[in-house]
Amino acid sequence: MENLKYADNISLITTVYNEAGNIEKFLESYYSQDLYADEFLIVDGGSKDGTSDIINNFSGKYPFLRIKLFIDELYNRKNSTSPIALARNFAIKNCKNDIIAVTDAGCTLHRHWFSQIIQPFADETVDVVSGWYEVKPLNRFQEIYCAMFVPKLETIHEDTFLPSSRSIAFRKKCWTAVGGYPVRDAISGEDTKFDINLRNAGFKFRFAPKAVVFWHAPLTLDKAKKQHYSYGFGDGVYRLFLWHYIKRILKTLLPFELIFANNRKEKWILVLYMVAGYIKGYFSVPVRSFLLTVGAEDKSSTNSSMKRERILYIMNESWYWIKQRPHFIAEYLAKESSTYQIPNTKHQILNTKYQILIDVYCEKRYTKLVDNPVPEGVRVNEIFKLPLTNNPVIKQLNRLLLKEVLFRSKFKNASRDYDLVWLSSPKHYEYIKPYIKDNIPVVYDCMDDILEFGGSRVSKKILQGHFDTEKELYLRSNIVFCSSSALRETLVSRYGNKENVIVINNAIHQIPNTEYRIPNTEYQIPNKLSRLFDHPFKKICYIGSISEWFDFDILISALKENPGVMAVIIGPSDVKIPTAERLHYHPPVNHGIVMEIMKKSDALIMPFRVTPLVMAVNPVKLYEYIYAEVPSVSVAYPESEKFEDYVYLYRTHDEFRNYIRRIQESRLPLKQPKGSGVSFALQNTWVQRVQEILFYLKEII
């Protein structure tokens, strides 16, 4: 072809899976465009119907289309709960240009679609372009369907329109700012949520009504029922349009409007299916995400040389609890493993990459949840349990439910399905051990002295049971990671010395210095909390779990003596928060805004009672405090004394009150020059800790 025209700074992406019936028509519609993208990335989720062969043949015949095909079975429903979002994110991450156009291979493109979808970017203030889609009915049912559910162009309002990813374009910086297409347990709804995130972040939209794609509506009522159920489920998972669905539910139960509608039977049935999907999605796991996009260095196909290992990762806390050590290790194991290289034992050179996929299982929580995002490479599964877990009868029922039903049904093939089992608490070991064969390696990551928690000391029988279970897990484990030296000494003294009992301290979740939170309104500081920081008092702040070890007495005493100081305590609490003047409590917040809150504080505190439980803790709080570079005060004990160059330590009530008085008088400076805290933190990141972990894991998997 002569006089080919390309948009040199723009990439086009789409995703496919078993699209053999339509892919050639789609590619032909791209061939017919009056303008081509600089590159066209297609991600195939491992199609079994010859889709990739059709694409390769077409690309070979027309190389000027600059098609790049990526194939990975991670991006299909069998291996991912959100394959489309993950595949799009992978494609966008690997685009070389700053503007991305997106379409759907289940459509065909109008001849001028690409040129029209990118034309508004001539205005440098435009961030997102909303294209349009139409349906060409092929039968009577599609005509009925379009009349009922396909919007009319004249009804669209540019300021509120949420474009389908059949026809959209945006600047890559916008995609980055909102964290990409959201990854949750649904195969639809991700593009709507993505649009909402873009609008909430304040990006400028422009409507391009001539950027038209032709969508293939369902051909039969049965296909439409499945599709509408999926739409409703996706909206429910993403918590979209709640009041709209409440109205639909009422209309479904009391269908007076539908009685007088044309084609009322079909419309009532499809609304019913959509409502049913919404209810199912809304009450499913709030954020269950899945697998990863293959790294940019492993782009080619399913013939990749990258070795993948799957870990069964059983957490002692919910993923939707405040982020702690187990959350960070899971996240960074998935992230860092794709860049870690295994030394070849014969030649002692780095030559083989591998990647770890994390299947997280955690018990369901019903209160004090935090909407923690689920990173690529991780799938979160909440194990059902009955609420009211402090009730003795419910507690016993949950134990039986976990042991006799849930673990048996989920993990009876654990030795076949997983390459390693990771436990962060002994309490689940008795449930999983019948399903772990001797050849499956086990890792016990011990972050606390479990025998010192109040629940272990209810009775001698319970304490002995916890002791026996932890001892059995300790001896069975191929590697035991301990969060502190004190914890390692405790385990060795209790259960005996053995190889591979290794100290991996806690660390800091590194956030770029200029970006202390995700630029998305979902992660704004709550108004109630923000107003507290508007008070004229000096603000001292604690962010973390609040339990029996928190020393309210010393804090309240210091507040009484220093009327110019206000304390803000943030986090989940299983103890009663005392009422005191200028003592304010706020429930947990998303980890994405923790650093911003710290930086708004005049000082950060860690007022703990020095109990045997605390003595074993390597305080992750202090890593964060030092990184925030805000004056910090902590109780002194051997593990906190390691931070004494950066943190003020107190050993008596008088010392604590003196530090608070100096805060009130603005006489408590940083202990080290500005920048030193960041330098210290950057030597103690989760990236570095997980690299240490990977060094040991390579010996056993």
N, C-alpha and C positions, 0 to 999 in steps of 0.2 A: 504494500500500500504506500502511496505517496502522500506527502504533506501531513504526516501524522502530528497531532498536537497533544502535548502533555502538560499537565499542571505540575510543574517541577517541585513544588514544595508541599504536595498533598499525597497522602496515602489512602488507599481504600481497603477495607477489610470486610470479610464475611465468614460465617461458620457453616459447616455442613455435617450432616450425619445421615447416611442412607437416603441420598437425594437423587438417585439414578434416574428417577422418573421425570425430574424437572431440571437437573443441573445443566444439561446441554442448552435448553431454551434460555436459561438464565445467562449462561456464558455468551450465547449468541446476542442477547440483548446488550451485554457489555461491549461485545465486538462492534455493535452498531452505534456506539456512542460518538458524539461529535468532538469529544475531548476525553483523554485517558489520564488515569492517575499515574504518578511517578512510579508507584509500585502497588501491586494488588496482592494482599496477603489473604490466603484462604486456609482456615484451620479445619481439618477433618478429624472427627472424633473416632476414627478407626472404622469407617463404613464397611459393611459386609456385602454390599450390593454392586460393587464396581464403581462407585462414585469417584474414587481417587483415580482410577484408570481413565475415566472420561475426562477428568480435569487435566491429567498429564498429557493425554493425547491432544486435547484442545490447545493446551499451552505449547506443546511441541509444534503444532501446526501454525500457531500464531504467536511466535515468541515476542513480538513487539507489544503484546498486552502486559508483559512484565509480571506474570503471575508467579507467586511464590507459594508453594503448597507445603503445609506442615501437617503431619499425621501423628496423632497420639491418642491411644484408647482411653487415656484419662478423661477426655472430653466427650464422654457419652454417659447416658443415664445409668449404665451398669456400674460404672466406676466413680461417678460423681453425682451428688445431689443437685448441683447447679452447673451443668456442663456448658450452657451457652454463655453465661456470665464469665466463667473461667476462661473459656476459649477466646472470647472477645478481649479480655484483659491480657491474655498472652499475646494475641496478635498486636494489640496497641503497644504493648511494652516493646515489641520487636520492630515497630515502625520507625523508620529513620527520619520522618518528617514531623513538622509541628502542627499540621492540620490533618484531622482524621475524618474520613467519610465512612459511614457504616450502612450496610444494607443486608437484606436477608435473601439467601439463595433459594428460598421458597417462592420468590417473586420474579417478575420480569421488569426490566427497567425501560422507562420511556427514553427515546433516543437522546433527549436533552437533559436527562436526569442529573448526570454528574456535573455538567457545566452549570446547571441551575442551582444545585445544592451548594456549590462552592462560591458562586458569584457574590453573595453578600459579604464574604471575607475581604473584599476590596475595601470595605469600611473597617479600619483596624480596631474600632471599638466593639465590633461584633465578636462574640465568643462562641455562640451556638446557633446553628441554622436548623430550623424545623422544616423538614420536607413533608410531602403529602402522599397519601396512598389512595388508590381506587380499586374497585372490584369490577371485573367484566363477567357478569353471570353467564354460566354455561347451561343451567337448567332452571326449572321452576323453583326448586327449593332455594337455590342461591339468590334468586330474585326476592323471595320472601325474606330470606336472611338479611340481605342488604337493606331492605326497607325497614327492618326492625332494629338492626344493630350497627350498621356502618354509618358514621357521621357524614353530614352534608357539608361541603366546603363553605357555604354561606353562613353556617352556624358557628364557625371557628372564630375565636377571639385570640389574637396573637399574644396578648399579655398573659393568658392562662393556658394556652394549648400545650399539651404534653406530647411531644412527637414519639411515634413508634421508632424503634431502631431498625425498622425496615427502610427508613429514610431520615437520616440525621447526619450532621457533621459538627465537629467541635474542635477547638484548639486543645492540643495534648495537655497543656498546663491545667485546663479545666478538669480533665479526666484525673490527673494527678491530685489536684486539690481536694476532690471529693472521695478519693480512695478507689477510683475506678468503678466499674459496674459492681454493685453489691452482690456478695456471694452468700446465698442462704439456701434453705432446703426447699427449692421450688424451681421448676423449669420455665416459669413465666413470671411476669411482674417486675423483673430486674430492670428493664428499660424504663418503666414508669418511675420506679424508685430512683433510678439514676437521674432522670429528668427533674424530679422533685429536689434531689440533693443539689443539682446544678442551679436551680432557681433559688433555693434557700441560701446558697453561697453567694448570690448576688450577680451571677454572670448574665451578660446581655444576650437575649434571644432575638432572632430575626426569622420571620416566617417566609418560606419560599414556596408558594402554592403551585408553581410550575415544575418543581422538583418532584415528579410523580413516579411512583412505582406501582405496578399492578399486582395486587395480592390475590391469592387463590383462596377464596372462602370455602368452608366445608361443603362438600357435595351432597351430603345426606344429613338427616336429623341425628342419626346415631353418631356420626363424626362430630357434629356440632355439640352434642351433649358432652363428649369427652373433652372437647376444646374449651367449652365454657366452664366445666368443672375445674380444668387446669387454670384458666384465667382467675376464677374465684379463689382457688387455693393459693395462687401466687399473691393476689391482693391481700389475702388473710395473713400469710406468712410475713409480708412486709408491713402489715398493719395499715393498709391504705384504704381511704374512703370509708371509714367506719360508719359514719352517719348515713352515707349513701346506701350502704348494705343493710343498715337497720331499717331504712325505708323499704328496701327490696324485700326484706324478711316479712315486714308487715303486709306488703302487697301480695306476697306469696301466700300468707295465711288468710288474708282477706282480699281476694283478687277482684275487687269491684271494678277497678280500672280496666283490668284485662278482659273482663266479661264483655266489654263493649269494643275491644280492640280488634282490628283485623288480624287474622291468623292467630287468634288468641290461644289456641291449644299449643302451637309450636312455641310461642313467646313465653307462656306460663311454664312449659317444660324446661326451656333453656334458662330462664330466670331461676327456677327451682334448682337446677344443677349448679348454677353459678353461686347461689347462696349456700348450697351444701358444701361446695368446695371452699368457700370463704370461711365458714364455721370450722371446717376441718383444719384449714391452714392457720386460722387465728389461734386455735387452741393446741396446735402442734408445738414442737420445740421452737422457742423464739428465734434463735439464730443457729441453725445447724448447717455447717458449711462443709466444703470438701475440697478436694485434692488440688494438686498444684499445677501451675503452669510450668512447663519445662523451661529451664533457664535459657537465657539468650545464647549461651554457648552450645546448647544442645538442640538445634533447630530442625534437623532434617526430617526424621521419620520415626516410625516405630522400630526401625532397625538400629536405633541409638545404642551406643556402647555403654551408656550410663547404667549402672547397676542400681536397682531399686530395692530397698528393704522396707518391710512394713513392721511397725511397732504397735503392739497392744499396750496402750498407755492408760493405766487406771489411776485416776486422781482421787485424792481424799476430799476435795472440795469441788463445788460446781464451777464450770467454766464461767458462769455468770455471777461469780463472786468477785470481790476486789482482787485485782491481779496479784498473784504471789509467785513464788519460785516455780511451782509446777507449770503455771501458765507460760512463763518466760522460757523455760527449758523446752517445752513442746514447740513453741513458736520458733525458737532459734534452731532447734534440731532440724526442723523441716527446711528452714531458710538456709542455714549454713552448710548442711550436708551436701547440697548441690555444688558448692564451691570447694569443698574439702576433697583432697586427693589422697588415696591410700598408698602408702609406700609399698613398692613391690619388694617382697622379702628376698628374692633372688638377686636382684640387681641394686636394691636400695635406692630406687629413683621413684619420683612421683609420676605415676602414669595412668592410674585408673580412677575415674570419678564414680561416686555413688550418691544416691539420694534416698533420704529417709521419709517415708510417709507415715503420719501419726494418726492412729485411730484412738481418739480420746474417749474414754468412758468415765462418766461421773454421775453421782447420784443427783436426782432432781431436787431443786430448791423451789420453794413457793414464795419466799419473802426476801427482801433486801437484795434484789437482783441488780446487776450492772450489765448494760448492753455491750459487753466486750466483743469487739469484732473477732472473727475467726480467720486466722491467716491462711494463705495458700499452703498446701501441704498438710493441712490438719483437717480431720473430720471429727466433729463433736457429736457425741451421742449421750443424751441424758437418760439414765436408767430410772425408770419409774419407781416411786415409792409413795406410800401413803403420807398425807400431811399430818400435822400435830405430832412430830417425831419425838417430842419430849415425853409424851404419854407412854408409860411402861408397856402397856398392852400393844399400842401401835408400834413401839420400838421392836418388840418381839415378833410381831407380824411382819414388819419390814425385813427383819433378819431372815425369817423363813422364806419370804417372797424372793429376796435376793439370792439366797443359797439354793433353794429347791426348784425355783422356776426360772428367774431371769438369767442367772449366770449359766445354768445348765443349758438353756435354750440358745444363748448368745455365743457361748464359748466352748461348746462341746467339740468343736473342730479347731480350737485355738492353735494346737501344735501344727496343724496343716496350713492355717491361714496366716500365721505370723512368724516372723524371724526372731522376735525377742519380746519378752513381757517386761514391762516397766511398772513398778508399783511405788507410790509415794506415801503409802500407809500400810501397816500390817493388817488392818481390819478387813481388807478385801482378799488377803492371801488365802484364808481358809475357804473362800468361795471358789477361787480360781484354781487352786492347786490340783484338784482331781483331773483337770483338763490340760495340764502342762506336762509333756513328756520330758524325760531326763535330758534329752538332747536339745531342748529349747532353753537358751540362756535367759536368765532372770536378772534384772537390776532392781535394787532397792535404793531409792533416793530418800534418805532420812533427813528431814528438815527440822524436826522438833523431837524432844524427848517425850514420846507418847505416854510413858508411864507416869509423867508428872502432870498430865491434864486432870482436871477435876473428875471427868467421867471415868477415868481409870481407877480412881480411889474411892468410888462409891462403896465398894466392899472388897474384902480380901480375895473373894472368888473371882471377881471381875479383874482385879489387878493381876492375879495369877494367870488368868486366861490371856490377858494382853501380853504378859511376859512370855508365856509359852509360844504364842503366835509369832511375836516379833523374833524370838530366838530361832524358831523354825525357818522363818523367812531369811533371817540373817545368815544362817548356815547354808540354806539352799541357794542363795544369790551368788551369781558369778562375780558380780561387782556390787559393792555397797558404797554409794556416795554419801558423804556427810556434809552438812552445810557449815559446820564449825569444827575446830580442833577439839573443843570441849565435848562436843557430841560424839566424836570418834572415840575419845578416851572413855566416855561413858559406855558405849556399846562394847568396846574391847574388854573393859573390866567386867561387864555383865555376862557376855556370851563367849568370851575367849578371843584370842588373836587369830587372824587368818589373813591370807593374801587378799589384795585388792579391796581393802577398806580405805577409801581415798577421800581426802578433804577437797571439796569444791565449794568455796565460799559463795555467798550471795553476790549480787552485782547490781549494776545500774542499767536500766533500759534506756539506751542512748537516744536522745531527741536532739536534732540539730539546734544549735544555739539560738538561731533566729526564729525557730518554729516550735513553740512550746505547746501547741495544740493543733488538732486537725481543723482546718478552716471549713467547718460545717456546723450549721446551727444545732445539729444533734449533740454537739460536744461543747456548747457554750456553758459558762459557769451559770448554774441556776440562779434565777433572780433573787430568791430568798438569801442565798449565800453571798451573792454579789453585793447586796445591800449591807450585809454585815461589814464588809471591807470599806464601806463608805463612812463608817463611824470615825470620830476623831481620835479614838483610843489607839494606843499601841497594840498591835495584833500579834499574839503568839498563837501558833497553829500546830496541831497534830493531825496527821492523816494516816489512818491504818486501823487495824482491828482493835476493838476495845473489849477487854475481858477482865478477869479477876486480877490480872497482873498490873492493870492501869492504876496509878496512884492518884486518885482524886483528892485525897486528904492534903497532900503536899501542894497540889495545884490550887485548890480553893484557899488554903492558908496564904499562899503567895498573892492571890488576887485580892484578898481582904487587906493585905498590907500595901498594895499598890493600886490605888483607885484609877490610875491612868492606863491600866492594862486590861485588855479583853482577851479571853481565850476562845478559840474556835476549834472544836473537836469534830473530825469528819471520819466516818467509817461505820462498818457494821458493829453492833454491840449486842452481847448476850448478857449484859449486866444493866441494872437500872442506872441511868444517868442522873446524878444528884442535881438538885436545883440550887443554883448559886448565882449571885449577881455577877454579870459580865462573863458568865460561862455559857457558851452557845454550842449546841450539838446539831450536826447535819448528817443525814444518812449518806451512804456511799455515793461517790461520783465516778464517772468514767475516767480511766487512767489517762486518757488523752488531755485532760485539763488539770491534772495534778500539779505539773510543774508551774503552770500559770498561777494557780492558787498559792503555791509556795512562794513565788516571787512577789506576790502581793502582801506577804506577811512581813512583819518587822523582825520576827524570830521564829524558829521552829524548835519544838520541844519533844522529848521522849521521856516522860515521867513514869518510869516503871518501878514496881517493887522488885527487888532482887530476890527472886524465888529460884528454886532449882530448875524450873522450866525456863526462866529468862536466862539463867547462867549458860544454857546450852545454845542460845540463839546468836547467830551472826546477823546483826541488825541491818536488814536491807534498807530500813528507813534512813540510816545514816549515810549510805551511799547516795541516796536521793537528796538528802539535806545538803551534803557537801557539793553535789553537782549544781544545786540551785544557787549556791553562793549567797546564802542568807545566814546570819549568825544563828548558831544552833546550840542547844543545851540538852544533855543527855545524862541519865544516871550512869555512874561508873561501875563497871564490872569487867572481868578480863577481856571479853570479846569487844566491848565498846572502847576499851583503853587503846585498842589498835588504831583508833581514829582520833586520838587526843591532839594531834598536831592541827586538826581542823575543827574540832568540836569541843565546846566547854563541858567538862564533866563535873558532876557534883556527887559528893559522898554523904552529905548531911542535909537536913532540911534547911539549915541556915545558909548553906552554900547555894542551894536552889533559889531561895528567896532573895539572896544577894544578886544573883544573875538577873532575876526578874526586875529587881529595882534598877539595875543598870540599864535594862531594856527600856524601862519607863523614862529614864533620864537620858536616853540616846547615848549611852556610854558603853555599849557592847558591840565593838567592831568585829569584822571578820578576823579570824586568827591568822589567816594567810592572805597575801596580796590577791587582788582580783585576778582571776584566771587560773590560780593554783588549784582551786576546787575542781574546775572543769578538767584540768590536766590529770588530777588524781582519778576522777571518775572515768576518764577515757582509758585509763589503764586497768579498769575494773568493770568492763562491760559484759553483758550476757554473751556477746559474740565471742569474747575471749574465753569465758567459762565453757561455752559449748564446744569450742575448738578443743579444749582439754578433754571434755567428755568424749568427743568423737575419737580422739587419740586412743582412749581405752576401749571404746566400743568396737573399733576395727579389729581388736584381738578376739572378739567373741561372736561377731556376726559376719 
